[in-house]
Amino acid sequence: MIRDSNPFLEPEEAGRMSSVDLKIVLVVLVTLAAYTVVASVIPQVESEVPMDIAFGAEVTPEELVEAGESIYRGAGGCVACHSESPGARGPNLLTDYRGEGLIGERCADRVPGLDCKEYLYQALVRPNDHIVDDYPPIMPPSDRALSQPQIWAMVAFLQAAGGEVTVTAADIPDEPGAATAPAPPPAPEPGAAQLADAPDVFRAQCVMCHQVGGEGGPIGPPMDGIGARLSEAELRLAILDPEAVIAEGYEDMAGIMPPNYGEILTPDEIETLVRYLSGLH
């Protein structure tokens, strides 16, 4: 009669191994439970890919403001830098700033010769022309990722923060992005990563600073080949704690990447990013 599935083990030794196996199973179960609890308490803030919008000739200020707020808090990625959080990368826009009021109150006084509407538009499409105080020049032009109707809707939303909305349909080009349509990028090499293949969350949150296949912002390191250089654990850490490891050659950019993606993104979105980046070889 065989007393154990492995005839080479004595009963006492087989019992010890069963005990060890049970402990391993328990450790795995506890670890999975811990990750589940952590994921459940991370704020679930949905990001979204910038979707084109269009406005008719009779568009109202209220419609523009509503659309602009949706873009500002979502697809535009503005809240990653413009917040009340300590160490925010940009000035507060929707709360009082150093006694000067909300952005809609102070925008007309920022640059001599520019009214509020024109200043806000220029600050979005040529942000480095109008640096505020000692903030670093890290904001990419919004027309890299957003269309003209989206940008003008955000102007209306920012004007409404303490001021009067003066944006009208006459300000918005008929064709989304027509006024600033960039030249098409060079064709990628066969097999090269392309931005069009990136998930929505990457195009909504990362493309303004990181390039893939030559497309995107040049502020941070390009993502081409990142999966061959970093493990999934290292990629996850780089997203949640960007100060942990600074990419070689980008030391001067330390502190630029927002540290609050654990709050801005959902756990699923973070894992989507990790899987996508790990596949860029």
N, C-alpha and C positions, 0 to 999 in steps of 0.2 A: 504494500500500500504506500502510495506516494503522499507524503505529509505536506509538501510545499511544491509550488509550481517550478521551483528551481531545485533539482535534486542535490545540488552541490552545497546548499546552505543548511546548516544545522538549525533546528527550530528556534533556539535562542537568538541566533544571528538574524534569522528571517524576521523575528519579532522586532528587533532593534531597527531594521531597515524599514519596516512598515511604520514604525513610530516616526522615523525621520521623514518619510514620504508625507505623512499626515501633517507634520509641522510645516513642510514646504508648501503644501496646499493651503494651510491656514494663513501663512505669510502672504501668499499671492492674493487670497481673498480679501485680507485686511488692506493690502495695498490698493487693490481695485476699488474698494469701498472708500478709501481716503481720497482717491482721485475723483470719484463721483461726488463726494461732498464738496471738495474744492470747486469743481466745475459748477455745481449748483449755486454757489454763493457769488460767483463772478457776475457782475452786472451784465445783462443781456441787451446790448445796444446794437441793433442791426446796422451794418453798413450797406451801401448799395452802389452799383455802378452808375456813373453819370448817364442819365437818359436824356435824349434831346427833347426839348419842348418847343412849342411854337405859340405865338400870341397873335390874335386878330387885331384889327385896327381899333376895335372898341374895348380893348383890354382895360380893366379897371386897376387903380392902385392896389386895391385889396387883393386882387388875383395875382398881381406881381409880387406883393409882399408874401403871400401864402406860398407861392412857388419858390421864392428866394429863401424863405426860412427852411423849407424842405431840403434845398440844396446845401445851405450853410451848415445845417446840422447832420447832413447825411453825405451825399455824393461829393460835395466840395471838400470834405475833410478838414474844415476850418477849425472845428472844436478841438482838434488834436493839439493845436498851438495857441489858439486864442481862447483862453479860459481864465478862471479865477484861481486855478491851482497854483501853489507855490512853485516857482521855477518855470512858469509858463514861457513858451518860446516866443510869444507875441503879446502885444498889449491887449488889455481888455477892450472889447468892442461893445458889449451889451450891458455893461455896468459902468458906474462912474469911474473915470480914469484921472487920478491926481487932481480931483476937484474941477475937471474940465467938462464933466458930464458924459453922457453916452455918446457913441460915435455919431449919431444923427444930430447931436447938438454941437459937436466940436469940429465936424468935418469941413465946414465952410471957412474955418480959421486956420487950417493946417498949412496951406500953401497960398501965398499972395497971388491973386489973379485967377485962382481956380475956385469955382463955386463947389458946393458940396457934391453934387452929382458927378461933375467932371473929376474931382479929386478922388472919389471912391472908385470910379471906373479905372483911372490911371493906377491907383494903388493895387488894383486887382490884376491888371494886365502888365504893368511895369513896376512891380513892387519895390525894386531896388532903387528906383528914382526917389522914393519917399520913405526913407528909413526913419522910424520913430525912436527918438532918444538913443539909448545904448543897445537896442535889440540887434542881434546879428542879421545880416542880409541873407537869410536862408529861404525866404518864401519864393517858390517858383511862379512864373507867370500863370495865371489861372486859365488863359486861353490854350494852354497845352492840353488840358483835360476837359474843359468846359466850352460849350458853344456860346455864341454872343447872346442869345436869349437867356441862357442860364446866368451869364455874368450880369446882364442888366437886371434880371430878377433879384440877384443878390444885392445889387446897388440899391434897389428899391427897399429891400428888407432892412439894410443897414441904415438907410435914410429914415425909415420908420422908427428906428430906435432913438427916440427923443427928438426927431425932426419931422419935416414935411416931405412927403414923397412927391418928387417932381419928374420921375421917369415916366415916359409915355411910349406909346407904340412907335412914335416917330424916331425914337432913339435906337430902336432895335432893327438890325438888318433883316431884310425879307428872308434871306437864306441863313439858317443857323451856321455861325462860324464864317460867313462869307467875307467879313471884313478882315479877318486875320487868318485865313486858311493857309497853313504852312505847306511848304513844298513837300512832296511825298518823300519818305525816307528811302535810302538806297535798298535795292532788293537784297534780302539776307542770303547768306551762303546756304546751299542745300543742307538740310539737316540741322541748321542753326535754330536756336530758340527764337520764338517770335512773340511779341506782346499780344497779338491777337489770340494766342493760345492760353494766355494767363487767365486765372479765375477772376470773377468779378471783384472779389475782395482785394486782390492785388492791384487791379486797375483803379479801384476807388481810393485805396489808402497808400499805396507804395510808389506808383508810377511817377508822381511828381518829383521824387527825389532819386529813384533808382531806375536804371535802364535795363532793358532786356532786348537783345537783338538790335541795339543801336537806337531804340525808341525809349523815351522817358526823360526824366530830369537828371542832370549831371551832378547833383549835390552829393549824394552818397555813392558808395562803390557799386559798379554794375553787378547784376545778379547772374550773368552768364557764367556757367560752370560752378556756381556756388555749391551745388549738391555734391560735387567731387571734392570740395575743400572742407565742408563742415558736415558733421553728422546731424541726424534729426534732433537730437538733444541739444546740440550747439545752436542749431537754427532756432529752436523754440526759445532758448535762453536769449538769443540776439533780438528776438521780437519783444519778449517780456522785460528784459533788462539790457537795453542797448549799451549801457555803460560798462557792462561786464567785460567785454572784449572789443577793442577798437580796431577796425581793419587797418592794416599797414598802408601808410600813405594818406590816411584820412584822420590823422590825429588832431588836426586843426578843426575838424568837424565834430569833435567830441562834445556831447551835450546837445546836439542839434536834433537828433531823433527823439520824438516824444516818448516818455517813459510809461505812458498810461494806456498802451494798447491792450493790456489785460482788462481795462475797463471799457474801452471803446469797442473792442471786438468780442464776439461770443467765443466760447471754447471751440465750437465747430469751425468757425472762421479761422481761428488760430491754427487748428490742425490742417485745414485746407491749405493755408499758406505754407506750413511746414512740408506737406506732401508735394506741393507744387515746386517749392524751392529745392527740395531734395532730389527732384527729378531733372534739374538743370545741370547737365554734365557737359 
